[in-house]
Amino acid sequence: MSAPAYVSPSLRLIEHAGLIKQGAEAKVYVLDSFFAPPTIYSPSASSSSSSSSTPVPPAPPAVVLKHRFPKTYRHPTLDATLTRARLSAEARALARALRAGVSVPHVLWVDEVGGVLGIERVEGWSVREVLGGGAEGEVEDEDEDGDGDEGQEEDGGGGGGEDGREGDGPRVEQQGRAGLDEHASEGAAVLAAAGVTTEHVMRAIGHALALLHAANIIHGDLTTSNMMVRPTPGGREAYEIVLIDFGLSTQATLPEHDAVDLYVLERAFASTHPASEALYAGVLDAYARGLGEKKWRPIEAKLKEVRLRGRKRDMTG
């Protein structure tokens, strides 16, 4: 009698998780907790009064499971090798970003056999939602290699503009001066109540990207859906920007790499938040201040070249 086939523990967890996103390379699930629900045993709790006074431990944290599922069109050995390499690269990029002071989800475990990355779930709202680009759907399918990951219902791969609500562009342009539209979303309402404006959020994004690029890390898929606004009660600031989805991250060796990363975000702003030039200008201003003039000048020159190449492609198709 043959032994049963080995099943990774991470894949067993997925059986109890909910799918929130599916891309060409990975499926993303959310699990309320990979711990069993806490229970309390008190032998002396014979009366209802004594049992009700027993403190209840806090609920275990929720986790995100990013599963790079097997690709049947690849040779099994090649597929396993690529999966291990990409899984490890993403985990290393997250760890390096965290050491550089960038707010990113914590890596909980890497299961190379099962192809699963266990990541901290980020509580908050995507920048896309806060700016009025529409909330991410419960489950989204993608056609491109944008994996999406560690937020609550994020979408990646540049898909932020696909379901943006009509008419949001003019309102977003005004938000930079007038503050967040508290009627746009729950996140916008919470931030507006705390006195946070879109200018504050744009400066925070620029600062986060400066820290990332200063550590020679290229995100590879910068969109407003891959940035989360996480409240920080009791902190110095009312919120922090958390960068997510490092599935396409690489290491920068040239100023052009940083410029292309910024251009991807610029195009994401243009497609998801029309008439948002003023908002993106605020991001670049904070980014330049964070990097310093010496590092910013060559990146700025390359960004102009990348923009020109992009316009030529748009004209020629």
C-alpha positions, -999 to +999 in steps of 0.1 A: +000+000+000+016+033-011+019+062+013-004+092+008+011+121-012+026+148+008+006+180+011+022+212+023+007+226+056+003+259+038-019+244+012-041+229+039-045+264+053-056+276+020-085+252+021-099+273+050-090+307+035-110+330+013-099+339-022-096+377-026-075+379-058-064+358-087-036+368-111-017+350-139+011+340-115-006+337-081-038+335-061-041+355-029-062+343+000-070+358+034-072+337+065-087+351+097-059+334+116-036+304+112-041+298+150-070+280+164-096+303+181-086+309+217-105+290+243-105+295+281-108+267+306-115+277+342-123+248+366-137+272+392-160+289+367-191+273+380-212+304+380-220+327+352-206+356+371-171+341+375-169+330+339-180+364+325-152+381+345-125+359+328-105+380+304-107+370+268-073+370+249-071+391+218-081+375+185-051+361+166-039+383+137-052+377+102-028+366+075-026+367+037-015+336+018+000+342-016+001+310-036+022+307-067+003+278-081+018+252-105+019+262-142+009+232-163+024+247-194+059+245-179+081+215-173+075+205-137+112+209-127+115+243-144+082+254-128+094+244-093+127+261-098+111+294-109+085+293-081+112+289-054+133+316-069+105+341-072+090+333-038+124+338-022+131+370-041+099+385-030+105+376+006+140+390+005+128+422-011+102+427+017+128+420+044+153+445+028+126+472+025+117+467+061+153+471+072+155+503+051+126+518+071+099+513+045+065+502+059+058+468+043+039+437+055+059+414+077+068+380+061+055+353+085+068+322+066+081+311+032+069+276+020+090+268-010+076+234-014+040+245-014+048+278-033+031+299-005+042+331+011+025+339+045+023+376+050+009+400+076-025+414+066-025+452+064-055+468+080-065+500+062-075+512+028-057+514-006-046+548-017-068+542-048-099+540-026-089+570-004-084+592-035-118+582-049-107+557-075-132+531-063-129+503-038-112+471-047-136+442-054-140+411-033-124+389-059-106+402-090-092+384-120-062+397-138-048+390-173-013+402-166+015+391-142+004+415-114+001+392-084-015+415-059-011+407-023-009+419+012-039+443+017-075+437+023-089+432-012-061+448-031-056+447-068-022+449-085-007+447-119-019+482-129-055+471-127-065+501-105-080+521-134-103+494-147-132+500-124-126+536-114-158+556-111-167+582-137-163+618-126-137+612-100-109+630-118-120+666-113-128+660-077-094+644-071-077+674-086-094+697-061-087+674-031-050+685-031-061+719-018-095+713-002-086+681+017-100+645+013-136+640+002-151+624+033-179+611+012-156+592-012-149+562+010-146+550+046-109+556+046-112+591+032-138+599+059-115+586+087-085+606+074-105+637+068-117+636+104-081+634+115-072+665+095-053+646+068-054+661+033-044+646+000-012+667+001-002+649+033-009+615+017+011+624-015+041+636+006+040+603+026+040+583-007+070+602-020+089+598+012+082+560+012+094+557-024+125+576-016+134+552+012+127+523-011+149+535-040+176+547-016+179+510-006+182+501-044+149+483-044+126+486-075+090+478-068+081+470-104+044+475-101+037+508-084+000+516-085-023+533-060-038+499-054-004+486-042-002+513-015-022+510+017-030+537+042-028+521+076-041+541+107-016+544+135-035+553+167-012+568+192+016+573+167+033+605+157+013+606+125-024+596+121-015+571+094+014+555+074+018+544+038+024+506+035+038+494+002+025+460-009+029+434-037+066+430-043+061+401-067+078+420-096+105+437-075+141+438-086+174+454-075+183+488-090+217+494-105+210+524-127+190+557-124+168+546-153+155+517-131+142+542-106+128+564-133+109+536-149+094+527-115+082+563-111+069+563-146+048+532-139+032+551-110+027+582-131+007+562-156-013+545-129-023+579-115-033+591-150-054+560-157-070+556-123-073+592-112-077+614-143-066+651-140-044+642-110-012+659-123-010+681-092-012+650-070+016+632-087+037+664-087+034+663-049+047+628-048+078+637-069+085+668-048+086+647-016+106+620-034+132+645-045+135+659-010+139+625+005+166+614-019+185+646-020+195+667-051+226+647-059+207+614-063+175+630-077+191+649-107+201+618-128+168+601-120+149+632-131+168+633-164+161+597-170+124+602-161+121+628-188+136+603-213+112+575-202+082+598-206+093+607-241+097+571-251+063+564-236+046+592-256+063+579-288+049+544-281+014+559-275+016+577-309+029+547-329+009+520-311 
